Amino acid sequence: MSALAAPAPPTGVPKLSSFLAFDFGQKRTGVAVGNRLLRTAQPQGSIHAQGDARFVKIAEKIREWQPDALVTGVPFHPDGADNDNTQPAKKFARQLRGRFKLPVFEVDERYSTTEALSRGAKDADATSACIILEQFLRSLP
């Protein structure tokens, strides 16, 4: 079971939806894909790029998977306060919205990397993206 707190159910989510999720990092961004029907996620590796090069690779993933919406993790300190990566992750979510014109849902990703590492993940970023997406999918009615 995840150490993450359950988020409030998101609003405006279509009934049958597929999602592409991201665990944003300054140097690497983990990617996972999943759907509402199965409520599971599968890792899709990590993008090792920054700036516009990162978005070129994300565009390739979007063309490949044709998601209905995107999900991205936003990190916080255990007490809920912003950490050094909170604002960059929120900026990343805004950039996804602006560039790809898809709904973007933000998920509190506290402890996702710790959980991924405890699972023995070979690609902790992609596994973290799975954890983020599965947390989101569990929150849907």
Phi and psi restraints in degrees (value plus and minus 20) as a CYANA .aco file:
   2 SER   PHI     -93.2   -53.2
   2 SER   PSI     126.8   166.8
   3 ALA   PHI    -104.2   -64.2
   3 ALA   PSI     -20.0    20.0
   4 LEU   PHI    -100.1   -60.1
   4 LEU   PSI     127.0   167.0
   5 ALA   PHI     -94.2   -54.2
   5 ALA   PSI     123.3   163.3
   6 ALA   PHI     -90.5   -50.5
   6 ALA   PSI     108.6   148.6
   7 PRO   PHI     -99.2   -59.2
   7 PRO   PSI     143.5   183.5
   8 ALA   PHI     -88.1   -48.1
   8 ALA   PSI     124.6   164.6
   9 PRO   PHI     -78.4   -38.4
   9 PRO   PSI     112.0   152.0
  10 PRO   PHI     -91.4   -51.4
  10 PRO   PSI     135.1   175.1
  11 THR   PHI    -125.5   -85.5
  11 THR   PSI     136.8   176.8
  12 GLY   PHI      56.4    96.4
  12 GLY   PSI       3.0    43.0
  13 VAL   PHI    -115.4   -75.4
  13 VAL   PSI     102.2   142.2
  14 PRO   PHI     -77.3   -37.3
  14 PRO   PSI     133.6   173.6
  15 LYS   PHI     -79.8   -39.8
  15 LYS   PSI     -70.5   -30.5
  16 LEU   PHI    -130.5   -90.5
  16 LEU   PSI      86.4   126.4
  17 SER   PHI    -155.5  -115.5
  17 SER   PSI     128.2   168.2
  18 SER   PHI    -132.9   -92.9
  18 SER   PSI     129.2   169.2
  19 PHE   PHI    -154.0  -114.0
  19 PHE   PSI     126.8   166.8
  20 LEU   PHI    -136.0   -96.0
  20 LEU   PSI     107.8   147.8
  21 ALA   PHI    -137.1   -97.1
  21 ALA   PSI     133.4   173.4
  22 PHE   PHI    -152.7  -112.7
  22 PHE   PSI     118.1   158.1
  23 ASP   PHI    -127.5   -87.5
  23 ASP   PSI      74.8   114.8
  24 PHE   PHI     -88.9   -48.9
  24 PHE   PSI     115.7   155.7
  25 GLY   PHI    -161.8  -121.8
  25 GLY   PSI     138.4   178.4
  26 GLN   PHI     -81.7   -41.7
  26 GLN   PSI     -55.4   -15.4
  27 LYS   PHI    -129.0   -89.0
  27 LYS   PSI     -49.7    -9.7
  28 ARG   PHI    -154.5  -114.5
  28 ARG   PSI     126.3   166.3
  29 THR   PHI    -149.7  -109.7
  29 THR   PSI      95.8   135.8
  30 GLY   PHI     -94.5   -54.5
  30 GLY   PSI     128.0   168.0
  31 VAL   PHI    -149.9  -109.9
  31 VAL   PSI     120.3   160.3
  32 ALA   PHI    -163.4  -123.4
  32 ALA   PSI     135.9   175.9
  33 VAL   PHI    -147.2  -107.2
  33 VAL   PSI     125.9   165.9
  34 GLY   PHI    -184.3  -144.3
  34 GLY   PSI     154.3   194.3
  35 ASN   PHI    -160.9  -120.9
  35 ASN   PSI     140.8   180.8
  36 ARG   PHI     -88.4   -48.4
  36 ARG   PSI     -53.9   -13.9
  37 LEU   PHI     -82.0   -42.0
  37 LEU   PSI     -70.5   -30.5
  38 LEU   PHI    -107.8   -67.8
  38 LEU   PSI     -41.2    -1.2
  39 ARG   PHI      36.0    76.0
  39 ARG   PSI      16.2    56.2
  40 THR   PHI    -149.1  -109.1
  40 THR   PSI     144.4   184.4
  41 ALA   PHI    -152.2  -112.2
  41 ALA   PSI     130.8   170.8
  42 GLN   PHI    -143.8  -103.8
  42 GLN   PSI     114.4   154.4
  43 PRO   PHI     -87.0   -47.0
  43 PRO   PSI     125.6   165.6
  44 GLN   PHI    -144.5  -104.5
  44 GLN   PSI       4.3    44.3
  45 GLY   PHI      62.7   102.7
  45 GLY   PSI    -194.2  -154.2
  46 SER   PHI    -140.0  -100.0
  46 SER   PSI     127.4   167.4
  47 ILE   PHI    -113.7   -73.7
  47 ILE   PSI     100.1   140.1
  48 HIS   PHI    -122.3   -82.3
  48 HIS   PSI      56.7    96.7
  49 ALA   PHI    -179.0  -139.0
  49 ALA   PSI     141.7   181.7
  50 GLN   PHI    -149.8  -109.8
  50 GLN   PSI     144.5   184.5
  51 GLY   PHI      37.5    77.5
  51 GLY   PSI    -161.2  -121.2
  52 ASP   PHI     -81.7   -41.7
  52 ASP   PSI     -52.2   -12.2
  53 ALA   PHI     -81.7   -41.7
  53 ALA   PSI     -55.5   -15.5
  54 ARG   PHI     -82.1   -42.1
  54 ARG   PSI     -63.4   -23.4
  55 PHE   PHI     -92.3   -52.3
  55 PHE   PSI     -46.8    -6.8
  56 VAL   PHI     -83.6   -43.6
  56 VAL   PSI     -65.0   -25.0
  57 LYS   PHI     -88.7   -48.7
  57 LYS   PSI     -56.2   -16.2
  58 ILE   PHI     -85.3   -45.3
  58 ILE   PSI     -61.4   -21.4
  59 ALA   PHI     -79.1   -39.1
  59 ALA   PSI     -58.1   -18.1
  60 GLU   PHI     -82.6   -42.6
  60 GLU   PSI     -62.8   -22.8
  61 LYS   PHI     -85.0   -45.0
  61 LYS   PSI     -59.1   -19.1
  62 ILE   PHI     -86.0   -46.0
  62 ILE   PSI     -62.6   -22.6
  63 ARG   PHI     -82.8   -42.8
  63 ARG   PSI     -59.3   -19.3
  64 GLU   PHI     -87.3   -47.3
  64 GLU   PSI     -65.1   -25.1
  65 TRP   PHI    -118.6   -78.6
  65 TRP   PSI     -38.8     1.2
  66 GLN   PHI      29.7    69.7
  66 GLN   PSI      34.5    74.5
  67 PRO   PHI     -91.3   -51.3
  67 PRO   PSI     134.7   174.7
  68 ASP   PHI    -100.7   -60.7
  68 ASP   PSI     -44.6    -4.6
  69 ALA   PHI    -177.8  -137.8
  69 ALA   PSI     145.4   185.4
  70 LEU   PHI    -136.1   -96.1
  70 LEU   PSI     130.8   170.8
  71 VAL   PHI    -150.0  -110.0
  71 VAL   PSI     114.4   154.4
  72 THR   PHI    -155.4  -115.4
  72 THR   PSI     123.4   163.4
  73 GLY   PHI    -101.2   -61.2
  73 GLY   PSI     124.6   164.6
  74 VAL   PHI    -145.2  -105.2
  74 VAL   PSI      97.9   137.9
  75 PRO   PHI    -103.4   -63.4
  75 PRO   PSI     127.6   167.6
  76 PHE   PHI    -158.6  -118.6
  76 PHE   PSI     141.8   181.8
  77 HIS   PHI     -88.7   -48.7
  77 HIS   PSI     141.3   181.3
  78 PRO   PHI     -74.0   -34.0
  78 PRO   PSI     -50.2   -10.2
  79 ASP   PHI    -104.4   -64.4
  79 ASP   PSI     -18.6    21.4
  80 GLY   PHI      75.1   115.1
  80 GLY   PSI     -27.2    12.8
  81 ALA   PHI     -93.4   -53.4
  81 ALA   PSI     133.1   173.1
  82 ASP   PHI     -80.4   -40.4
  82 ASP   PSI     128.0   168.0
  83 ASN   PHI    -135.8   -95.8
  83 ASN   PSI    -192.1  -152.1
  84 ASP   PHI     -82.4   -42.4
  84 ASP   PSI     -43.8    -3.8
  85 ASN   PHI    -121.3   -81.3
  85 ASN   PSI     -21.9    18.1
  86 THR   PHI     -82.3   -42.3
  86 THR   PSI     -73.7   -33.7
  87 GLN   PHI     -87.1   -47.1
  87 GLN   PSI     -61.4   -21.4
  88 PRO   PHI     -80.0   -40.0
  88 PRO   PSI     -56.5   -16.5
  89 ALA   PHI     -88.4   -48.4
  89 ALA   PSI     -58.4   -18.4
  90 LYS   PHI     -87.7   -47.7
  90 LYS   PSI     -57.2   -17.2
  91 LYS   PHI     -83.0   -43.0
  91 LYS   PSI     -62.2   -22.2
  92 PHE   PHI     -77.9   -37.9
  92 PHE   PSI     -63.8   -23.8
  93 ALA   PHI     -81.4   -41.4
  93 ALA   PSI     -63.4   -23.4
  94 ARG   PHI     -82.6   -42.6
  94 ARG   PSI     -60.3   -20.3
  95 GLN   PHI     -85.0   -45.0
  95 GLN   PSI     -59.7   -19.7
  96 LEU   PHI     -79.7   -39.7
  96 LEU   PSI     -66.4   -26.4
  97 ARG   PHI     -77.9   -37.9
  97 ARG   PSI     -69.4   -29.4
  98 GLY   PHI     -86.8   -46.8
  98 GLY   PSI     -61.0   -21.0
  99 ARG   PHI     -97.8   -57.8
  99 ARG   PSI     -58.2   -18.2
 100 PHE   PHI    -130.0   -90.0
 100 PHE   PSI     -25.6    14.4
 101 LYS   PHI      32.7    72.7
 101 LYS   PSI      17.5    57.5
 102 LEU   PHI    -135.6   -95.6
 102 LEU   PSI     133.9   173.9
 103 PRO   PHI     -82.0   -42.0
 103 PRO   PSI     120.3   160.3
 104 VAL   PHI    -145.8  -105.8
 104 VAL   PSI     104.9   144.9
 105 PHE   PHI    -128.3   -88.3
 105 PHE   PSI     112.3   152.3
 106 GLU   PHI    -118.3   -78.3
 106 GLU   PSI     116.7   156.7
 107 VAL   PHI    -144.7  -104.7
 107 VAL   PSI     115.3   155.3
 108 ASP   PHI     -85.1   -45.1
 108 ASP   PSI      96.0   136.0
 109 GLU   PHI    -125.9   -85.9
 109 GLU   PSI       4.7    44.7
 110 ARG   PHI     -71.9   -31.9
 110 ARG   PSI     111.0   151.0
 111 TYR   PHI      53.5    93.5
 111 TYR   PSI     -15.1    24.9
 112 SER   PHI     -84.5   -44.5
 112 SER   PSI     -60.3   -20.3
 113 THR   PHI     -89.0   -49.0
 113 THR   PSI     -59.8   -19.8
 114 THR   PHI     -80.0   -40.0
 114 THR   PSI     -63.9   -23.9
 115 GLU   PHI     -84.7   -44.7
 115 GLU   PSI     -62.0   -22.0
 116 ALA   PHI     -80.9   -40.9
 116 ALA   PSI     -64.4   -24.4
 117 LEU   PHI     -85.9   -45.9
 117 LEU   PSI     -56.5   -16.5
 118 SER   PHI     -87.4   -47.4
 118 SER   PSI     -42.5    -2.5
 119 ARG   PHI    -102.8   -62.8
 119 ARG   PSI     -24.2    15.8
 120 GLY   PHI      57.6    97.6
 120 GLY   PSI       7.8    47.8
 121 ALA   PHI     -80.2   -40.2
 121 ALA   PSI     115.3   155.3
 122 LYS   PHI     -98.7   -58.7
 122 LYS   PSI     -52.1   -12.1
 123 ASP   PHI    -142.2  -102.2
 123 ASP   PSI      69.9   109.9
 124 ALA   PHI     -81.7   -41.7
 124 ALA   PSI     -51.3   -11.3
 125 ASP   PHI     -88.8   -48.8
 125 ASP   PSI     -65.4   -25.4
 126 ALA   PHI     -87.2   -47.2
 126 ALA   PSI     -59.1   -19.1
 127 THR   PHI     -85.8   -45.8
 127 THR   PSI     -58.2   -18.2
 128 SER   PHI     -82.0   -42.0
 128 SER   PSI     -59.8   -19.8
 129 ALA   PHI     -81.5   -41.5
 129 ALA   PSI     -57.9   -17.9
 130 CYS   PHI     -83.2   -43.2
 130 CYS   PSI     -65.4   -25.4
 131 ILE   PHI     -81.4   -41.4
 131 ILE   PSI     -64.2   -24.2
 132 ILE   PHI     -79.9   -39.9
 132 ILE   PSI     -67.4   -27.4
 133 LEU   PHI     -87.6   -47.6
 133 LEU   PSI     -62.1   -22.1
 134 GLU   PHI     -85.3   -45.3
 134 GLU   PSI     -55.9   -15.9
 135 GLN   PHI     -81.6   -41.6
 135 GLN   PSI     -65.7   -25.7
 136 PHE   PHI     -80.4   -40.4
 136 PHE   PSI     -67.7   -27.7
 137 LEU   PHI     -82.5   -42.5
 137 LEU   PSI     -56.8   -16.8
 138 ARG   PHI     -85.7   -45.7
 138 ARG   PSI     -45.5    -5.5
 139 SER   PHI    -100.1   -60.1
 139 SER   PSI     -32.5     7.5
 140 LEU   PHI     -96.6   -56.6
 140 LEU   PSI     122.9   162.9
